[in-house]
Amino acid sequence: MTPRAVPRTAVVAIGGNALLRGGTHATVAEQVEAARRLASPVVALADAGWRVVVTHGNGPQVGFIKRRADLAAALATELPALGLDLCVADSQGGLGHILATAIAGRLRSLGRADDRVAALITHTVVDAHDEAFSHPTKPIGAFYPAARARELADLHDWTVAEEGERGWRRVVPSPRPRRVLETESVRALSTAGFTVIAAGGGGIPVVEGEAGYQGVEAVIDKDLTSAHLAAELGADLLVVTTAVERVAVDFGRPTQRVLDRLTCDEAELLLAQGQFPPGSMGPKIGAALEFLRGAPGRQVLITSPQQLAAALDGHGGTWLESDLARTTEEPLNGTVTAGRPQ
């Protein structure tokens, strides 16, 4: 990748499942190894002259943290129970550490003296009256058979929901992000040359009141927060990683067709037609559209972690843009044209 004279900003959103084997579990060593693999394309962007902000999900991890805390509190009553806000904060610290050391290590292995990486504890303001608090939908934690899920729901006063053939999971409120409190801190660190890790798990959910900010029982969608943060930072590129290499229509059917490029209008039409379900690709497309509609000239790349490096070089992934004509004129990284048809 050829360095740019004028830095541009890219926000790279990594799913919580990307660090877990099979999307369900992994040892710490396995998560560290997964983070090292993800560090390569992130560092490649930085080497190309981009200012890079990394965000990450925590759906599986925050559920594990909450479950562990509940079990510990049941065994030792002197131990305090943890609310979801503190569990999100816990996940930000742990995953931030894993990602920061992986990225810094990759920079160091390339002989870069400026291995400056900052993992930032990040709060996201939500509306206390958001209807999501009455209708939990965000899955967290492990998958369970139906009987076990109902047992845990009765025991812990959970709301659970079925997720296809994989089983049942706990679901919690997922209010819309309104404001990221640390946006200016992210901007200052990024401008100073740091690769910044922020908005982990969508940010620690807080509401604003007369007494200040207060944590609430919720987990915010990381893609929506990533899009919101990217817009606030004036980013040029939002990268959203997922389980598939490209977005597809008629997914899982004999008529399935992958998409290399999409305009906002095309994406909105397919979303309205039900091509992108709420439990899978729908939120990612919705977040992409919010980011793209905010200003002209922005781009979104959706691809798998494994394909990320190649997709950033124009060989894979699905590119969403508000102005397709731009992709024929300006390369993303100095090597190939972004979003070029495969």
C-alpha positions in Angstrom: 0.0 0.0 0.0 1.3 3.4 -1.0 1.3 6.0 1.9 -0.9 9.0 1.4 0.3 12.6 1.8 -2.9 13.6 3.6 -4.1 11.3 6.3 -7.7 10.0 6.1 -9.6 8.3 8.9 -10.9 4.7 8.8 -13.0 3.1 11.5 -12.7 -0.7 11.6 -15.5 -2.5 13.5 -14.5 -6.0 14.6 -17.2 -8.4 15.7 -17.0 -10.0 19.2 -17.3 -13.4 17.5 -14.2 -12.7 15.4 -12.1 -13.5 18.5 -14.0 -16.7 19.4 -13.7 -20.2 17.9 -16.9 -21.0 16.2 -18.5 -17.9 17.6 -19.1 -19.6 21.0 -15.9 -19.9 23.0 -12.1 -19.7 23.0 -9.3 -19.7 25.4 -7.5 -16.5 26.1 -4.5 -17.8 24.0 -6.9 -18.4 21.1 -8.4 -15.0 21.3 -4.9 -13.5 21.4 -4.0 -15.4 18.3 -7.2 -14.2 16.5 -6.3 -10.6 17.5 -2.9 -11.0 16.0 -4.4 -12.1 12.7 -6.7 -9.2 12.7 -3.9 -6.8 13.5 -2.2 -7.3 10.1 -4.9 -5.6 7.9 -5.3 -2.9 10.6 -1.6 -2.1 10.5 -1.6 -2.3 6.7 -4.2 0.6 6.7 -2.0 2.6 9.2 1.1 1.9 7.0 -0.9 3.3 4.0 -1.2 6.6 5.9 -4.6 6.2 7.3 -5.6 7.2 10.8 -7.2 4.0 12.2 -9.8 3.7 14.9 -10.7 0.2 15.9 -14.1 -0.7 17.5 -15.2 -4.1 18.6 -18.2 -6.1 19.6 -18.6 -8.0 22.9 -21.8 -10.0 22.5 -20.4 -13.3 23.6 -17.9 -12.0 26.0 -20.2 -9.7 27.9 -22.6 -12.6 28.4 -19.8 -14.7 29.8 -18.7 -11.9 32.1 -22.3 -11.4 33.4 -22.8 -15.2 33.9 -19.5 -15.5 35.7 -20.3 -12.6 38.0 -23.8 -14.0 38.8 -22.4 -17.4 39.6 -19.7 -15.9 41.8 -22.2 -13.8 43.7 -24.5 -16.8 44.2 -21.6 -18.8 45.7 -20.2 -15.9 47.8 -22.8 -13.5 48.9 -20.2 -10.9 49.9 -19.3 -10.5 46.2 -21.3 -7.7 44.5 -23.4 -8.5 41.5 -22.4 -6.7 38.3 -24.8 -4.7 36.1 -24.5 -4.9 32.4 -22.8 -1.5 32.2 -19.9 -2.7 34.4 -19.8 -6.0 32.4 -19.4 -3.9 29.2 -16.6 -1.9 30.9 -15.0 -5.2 31.9 -15.1 -6.4 28.3 -13.6 -3.1 27.0 -10.7 -3.6 29.3 -10.0 -7.2 28.5 -10.6 -7.1 24.8 -8.9 -3.7 24.5 -5.8 -5.2 26.1 -5.8 -8.1 23.7 -6.3 -6.0 20.6 -3.9 -3.2 21.7 -1.0 -5.6 22.4 -1.7 -7.5 19.1 -1.6 -4.3 17.0 1.4 -2.8 18.8 3.2 -6.2 18.4 2.5 -6.2 14.7 3.8 -2.6 14.4 7.0 -3.6 16.4 7.5 -6.7 14.2 7.6 -4.4 11.1 10.3 -2.3 12.7 7.9 0.6 13.4 9.2 2.8 16.2 5.8 4.5 16.5 4.0 1.5 17.9 1.5 3.8 19.7 -1.8 2.2 20.4 -4.4 3.4 22.9 -7.3 1.4 24.2 -9.9 3.9 25.5 -12.7 3.2 27.9 -15.7 4.7 26.1 -19.2 5.7 27.2 -22.2 6.0 24.9 -25.2 8.1 25.9 -28.6 6.6 25.3 -32.2 7.9 25.8 -33.6 6.6 29.2 -37.0 6.4 27.5 -35.8 4.4 24.5 -38.4 1.7 23.7 -35.6 -0.9 23.6 -35.8 -1.0 27.4 -39.3 -2.5 27.1 -38.4 -4.8 24.2 -35.0 -6.6 24.7 -33.6 -7.9 21.4 -29.8 -7.9 21.7 -28.4 -11.5 22.1 -25.5 -11.9 24.5 -23.6 -14.9 25.9 -23.7 -18.6 25.0 -26.2 -20.6 23.1 -28.4 -23.0 25.1 -30.9 -25.8 24.3 -34.5 -24.6 24.7 -35.1 -26.3 28.0 -31.8 -25.0 29.6 -32.6 -21.5 28.3 -36.0 -21.5 29.9 -34.5 -22.8 33.2 -31.9 -20.0 33.2 -34.6 -17.4 32.3 -36.7 -18.5 35.3 -33.7 -18.6 37.6 -32.2 -15.2 36.7 -35.3 -13.3 35.3 -33.8 -13.3 31.8 -35.5 -12.8 28.5 -34.4 -15.4 26.0 -35.0 -15.9 22.3 -34.3 -18.5 19.7 -31.6 -17.9 17.1 -32.3 -20.5 14.4 -30.6 -23.9 14.6 -27.8 -22.7 17.0 -30.1 -22.6 20.0 -31.4 -20.0 22.4 -29.6 -17.0 24.0 -30.3 -14.3 26.5 -31.5 -11.0 25.0 -31.1 -7.6 26.6 -32.2 -4.0 25.8 -30.2 -2.4 22.9 -31.0 1.3 22.8 -29.8 3.5 20.0 -26.6 5.4 20.6 -27.0 9.2 20.9 -23.6 10.5 21.7 -20.1 9.0 22.4 -18.7 10.9 25.3 -15.0 10.3 24.4 -15.2 11.4 20.8 -12.8 14.3 21.2 -10.4 12.1 23.1 -10.4 9.6 20.2 -9.9 12.5 17.7 -6.9 13.9 19.7 -5.2 10.5 20.1 -5.8 9.7 16.4 -4.5 13.0 15.3 -1.4 12.5 17.5 -0.6 9.3 15.6 -2.1 6.7 17.8 -4.1 3.7 16.6 -7.1 4.0 18.9 -9.4 1.2 20.2 -12.7 2.7 21.3 -16.4 2.1 21.7 -15.9 -1.5 22.7 -19.2 -3.4 22.8 -21.0 -0.3 21.5 -19.8 1.7 24.5 -20.7 1.6 28.1 -24.4 2.5 28.1 -25.2 5.6 30.2 -28.1 8.0 30.5 -27.8 11.7 31.3 -29.7 13.1 34.3 -29.5 15.9 36.8 -26.9 14.0 38.8 -24.7 13.4 35.7 -24.2 10.1 33.9 -25.5 6.8 35.2 -24.9 3.3 33.8 -27.9 1.3 32.6 -28.8 -2.3 32.0 -28.2 -2.5 28.2 -25.8 -3.5 25.5 -25.6 -1.1 22.5 -25.2 -2.4 18.9 -21.5 -2.0 18.1 -22.1 -1.3 14.4 -24.5 1.5 15.1 -22.1 3.1 17.6 -19.2 2.6 15.1 -21.1 4.3 12.4 -22.1 7.1 14.8 -18.5 7.5 16.0 -17.1 7.4 12.4 -19.5 10.2 11.4 -18.6 12.3 14.4 -14.9 11.9 13.6 -15.5 12.8 9.9 -14.1 9.4 8.8 -13.9 8.5 5.2 -14.2 4.8 5.5 -16.2 2.4 7.8 -15.1 -1.2 7.7 -17.6 -3.7 9.2 -16.4 -7.3 9.7 -18.9 -10.2 9.7 -19.1 -13.9 9.3 -19.3 -13.8 5.5 -16.9 -12.5 2.8 -19.6 -10.6 0.9 -23.1 -9.4 1.4 -25.6 -11.6 -0.5 -29.2 -11.6 -1.6 -31.3 -14.8 -1.2 -28.8 -15.8 1.4 -28.7 -19.6 1.9 -30.9 -20.4 -1.0 -30.1 -21.9 -4.4 -30.6 -18.5 -5.9 -28.0 -16.8 -3.6 -26.0 -14.1 -5.3 -23.1 -12.2 -3.7 -22.8 -8.4 -4.2 -19.5 -6.6 -4.9 -21.0 -3.1 -4.8 -24.1 -1.4 -3.6 -25.5 2.2 -3.7 -27.4 3.5 -0.8 -30.6 3.4 -2.8 -30.0 -0.3 -3.7 -29.2 -1.2 -0.1 -32.3 0.5 1.2 -34.5 -1.3 -1.3 -33.1 -4.7 -0.5 -33.4 -4.0 3.2 -37.0 -3.1 2.7 -37.6 -6.3 0.8 -36.4 -8.3 3.7 -33.1 -9.5 2.1 -31.1 -8.5 5.2 -32.7 -10.0 8.3 -32.7 -8.1 11.6 -30.7 -10.9 13.4 -27.8 -11.0 10.9 -27.0 -8.6 8.1 -29.8 -6.1 8.7 -28.1 -4.0 11.5 -24.9 -3.8 9.5 -26.6 -2.5 6.4 -28.6 -0.1 8.6 -25.4 1.2 10.2 -23.7 1.5 6.9 -26.6 3.6 5.5 -26.6 5.9 8.5 -22.9 6.6 7.9 -23.2 7.0 4.2 -26.2 9.3 4.3 -24.4 11.7 6.6 -22.0 13.2 4.0 -20.9 12.6 0.4 -17.8 10.7 -0.5 -17.9 8.2 2.3 -17.4 4.4 1.8 -18.3 1.3 3.7 -16.7 -2.1 3.4 -18.4 -5.2 4.7 -16.4 -8.4 4.7 -15.1 -11.3 6.9 -12.0 -10.9 9.1 -10.2 -13.5 7.0 -10.8 -11.6 3.8 -10.2 -8.1 5.2 -6.7 -7.6 4.0 -7.5 -8.7 0.4 -10.8 -6.7 0.5 -8.9 -3.5 1.5 -6.8 -4.1 -1.7 -10.0 -4.3 -3.8 -10.1 -8.1 -4.0 -13.3 -9.1 -2.1 -15.9 -7.7 0.3 -18.9 -5.7 -0.5 -18.5 -1.9 -1.0 -21.3 0.5 -0.3 -21.1 4.0 -1.5 -23.4 7.0 -2.1 -21.6 7.9 -5.3 -20.3 5.0 -7.3 -18.6 7.3 -9.9 -16.1 8.2 -7.3 -14.7 4.7 -7.1 -13.5 4.8 -10.8 -11.5 7.9 -10.1 -9.8 7.6 -6.7 -8.0 4.5 -5.3 -8.7 3.6 -1.7 -5.1 2.8 -0.8 -2.9 3.7 -3.8 -2.8 0.2 -5.1 -6.1 -0.6 -6.7 -9.5 1.0 -7.1 -11.8 0.6 -4.1 -14.8 -1.5 -4.8 -13.7 -2.5 -8.2 -16.0 -5.2 -9.7 -14.5 -8.6 -9.3 
